[in-house]
Amino acid sequence: MHTVLREWPQSFESSDESLSKGRHPLSTDIIEKLAQALREASFPILMDRAGTGHSSTEAHVSTELKPILVDKESLKRIEAFTRYRAHTYFVRAFGLATSIAGFSDVEPKLWEVVNELFRLWGSLGAATDDLQDIFLDFSSGIHSVCSVMAHLCVAEDAEIRPHCRQYVPATLLRDQRSRLKKYFCVTNSEINRTELIEFLKEIELDRALEQHLERQATLFTAKLGEAVLHFGFCAELLMEIAVVVSQDPEFFVPETYLNSFRDTQGEKARNMMNLRAGKFIAHNIIERFWPK
């Protein structure tokens, strides 16, 4: 948006005397879209800093950061919350691109697919962002995907723990819960980064996150496939994007997968490849962004 505003003419001449000289109408529309995106995406950040963003309706809320509320809905709450920010920006940018391209609207079924892609992209993006901010989030007591998942990894209730943590002995869990407290809601200067990462490895946060992201990444890949198959998205271009995003020049997609888009009977092959792609995306996120 900022790039377009810099390049767009600041003023314009019009034969229509009813239009006063000033910013071009499209430029004004861009500014309005940008302002709306900032307002909508900033609101949950302010709530997060106030500690009111992730409490259930029954929980007592104060103006200070609260300890994380751990229950079966914990991860859904935080993901809905963090995803909203990313989704907002994607939607506004998409609307801006639509305007610049000269279209007044988007076909409803295409919008459904694109909107779902934004939603899943927002979830994956929030996780990568949280991994990069993990030290700040823990020391500040911010409710992020990583900090919530860490609390779930040591939860007393086995049903809400990640699958890889289902059978951890109760005595070990109690010890780990107690130790987690000293890393959460402390000043950044007090936190021992090396010690924290070792502890997070001990409670298998990396495995838990990878398993969780794998499901979302598989859905994301399937939705991309739907966009290619039904709306003419360029599969090869999407693969080029994957190479850039993953920063892996060796990344490639088997020809079997690309051919499955050209074959109406290739659903089984696509489903298998979606699972493999989901595993790759999740593993790649943890491999690249896990704090060193």
N, C-alpha and C positions, 0 to 999 in steps of 0.2 A: 504493500500500500504506500509506504513512504517513498519507494523507488518511483512508482507511477506519479506521485504528487510532485516529485522533483523534476520529472521529465515533462509533465503536463504544463501547457501554457498557463501563466498566472492570470492573464486577462484575455478577453476576446472581443472582437467587433461583431455586431449583429445588425442586419438590416431591419430587424424587428425593434422598433423604438420602445416597445413595452418592456424589452429586456435591457436593464441597465448594465453598463460596463462593469466588469468585475471578474470573479473566478468563473471558469467554464462550468456549466451545469454538471458535467460528469465529475469534475474536480470536487465540486461541492458534495456530490453524492458519495465520493470516496471518503471525504473527511467525515461525513455522517456515519458511514459504515465503520470506519476506524474508531471513532468515538464510542459507538455502540459496543464494539468488540471489547474495547478497553474497560468500559463500565461493567459489562457482564462478566468478564474474566477476572476482574480485580476484586469483585465482591466476595467470592469464596476465599480468596487469599486473605482478605481482612478478617473474615470469620475464623480462618485457620489460626491466624496469629492471636486472636482473642480466645482461642480454645473452645469455641462454640460450634465448630463445624462438624464434629463427628460424634456428638452425643445423641443418645436416643431421646425420644420425647419424654420418657419417664425419668431420665437421669437429671440430677441437679446440675445446673450450669452456673458457673461463676465467670468473672471477667479474666481470670487467670487460666493458663494452660492446665488442662485436666489430665490425670493419668489416663492411659488408653483404656477404653471400655472394651473388654474382650467377651464376645459372644458369637453366635453363629452368623450374625449379620455384619460383624466388624469390617471384614474385607469389602463387602458389597457397599457399605456406607462410604468408606474411604475412596473406593474406586469411582463411585458415582460422583463424588465430590471433586476429585482431582481430574477425572476425565472431562468434566464439564468445561474446565478452562481450555484444554487443548481442542475439544470439539467446537467450542465457540469460535476460536480463531480459524479453524479449518472451514467452518460454515461461512464465516464472513469473507474469507479469502475466495471461497468458491463463488459466493454471490458477486463479489467484485469482478472476478474473472468472467462471469456470465455477462455482467454489464459491459465490460470492456469489449467482449467479443460481439456485442450487439444483440444478444438474446434477452428477451423480457422475462423468460421463465424456463424451468427445466421440466422435462417430461416426468410425471409422477413416479413411474416405476423405476426410472433411472435415478431419480432423487432418493428413492428408498435404498437402493444399492449403495450409492455414494454416501448417504448419511450413515449407513451401517459401517462402511469402511472408515469414516471419520471417527465413529464411536470406538471401534476396535483399535484404530491407530492411536486414538487418544489414550486408551488404557495402556498400550505397549509403551507409548511415549512417556507417560507419567512414571512408569516403572524405571525406565532408563534415566529419567531426570532424578528420581529419588535415589538411585544408586550413586549418582554423581554427587548428591548432596547429603549422603548418609551421615557423615560426621556432624554436620550442622544440624540435621534433623534430630539426631539422637541427643546431642548436647542441649538443644533448645526445647526438646520435648514436643517436637512437631509430629503430628499424626500423618505419617506417610505410608505408602504401600510397604516399604521395607520395615519401618518401625512397628507397624501393626502386625505384619507377618511374623516378625521376631517374637512378639508377645504370644501369637498363636502357636508358635513352635514350642513354647514352654507352658502352654495352657494346661490346667488341671484336667479339664474335660477332654477325653480322647477323641470325641466326635468332632470337635472343632479344630483339632490339630491337623496339620498337613499330613498327607498319606505317608510320607517317609518318616514321620515322627509318631506314628500310631502306637508303637510298642516299646516306647522308652520307659524304663522303670520309674515308678513314682518318686523314689528317693532322689534320683538324679534330676528329675524335673523340678522338685522343690529346691534343690541346690541351684539349678540354673535360673529359676525364677528369682531367687534371692540375689544372685549375682547380676542379673539383668538390670536391677534397680540402680546400681551404681554407674551404669552407662547412660541412663535415661534421665533427662532434665538436670544436667549438670552443665557448668560453663564449658565453652569450647576449649579454654586453656587448661581445664582440669582433666579432660578426657584423654586417655592414652590410646592413640589410634591403633597402634600395633596390637595392643591387648584386646581392643574392641573387635578388630577383624578376626583375631584368633578365636574369640568367644563366639562370634557370629558363625564362623565355620563349624565350631563345636556343636552348636544347636542346629546345624544343617540349614541355615537360612538360604544359602545359595541353591541347594537342592530343592527346597520348598518353593522358592521363587521360580526356578526353572520349570518345575512341574506345573505350577500355576499359569505361567506365561505360555506354556506349550499349548494349553487348551485354547487360549485366546488367539495365539498365532495361527493355529490350525483353522479356526473360524475365519480369521482375516484372509488367509490364503484361499479358502473356499469362496469367500465373497469376491476376491479379486478374479478368481476363475469365472464366476458368474458374470462379472463385468466384461470380461474378455469374450465369453461365449455368447452372451445375449445382447451386448451393447457395442460390440466392435472395438473395445479397448485393445490396444496393441500389446500382445503378450511379450514380444521381443523387447519393446521399450520398458515394460515393467521389470523385465529381467535385468536390463541395463541399470535401472534405478536400484535394484537389489545389490548389484555389484558396487555401486557408489556408496550406498548406505552401509553396507557391511564392510566396506574398505577391504574387500577380499577379491583381488584380481583373478583368483583361481575359481571363484564361484561360477557354477554353471548349472543350467537346468537340463536334465536329460531330454533328448529329442522326443522320447515317448510321451512326456508330459505335454510338450507343445503340440504334438500330433493329436493328443486326446481332445484338443479344442476343435480340431477340424473333423473329428469323428463323432457323430451324434451318439454312437454306442460306447464312447470312451469314458463313461462315468466311473467305472470301477478303477481304471487307471488313474483318473483325476483324484479320486478319493484317497488312494494309496499315496499319491504324490503330495496331496495336501497334508497328510499326517507327517510325511518326511520333511516337508517344508516347515511345518509348525515346530518340529523338533529342532531343525536347523536355526530358525529365527530365535527361539527361546534360548538355545545354547549360546548363540552368537551374542545375544544381549548380555547374558551373565559373563561370558568370556571377556567381552570388550569393556564392560562398565563396572564389573566388580572391583571395588577399591583395592589398590595395590599397596 
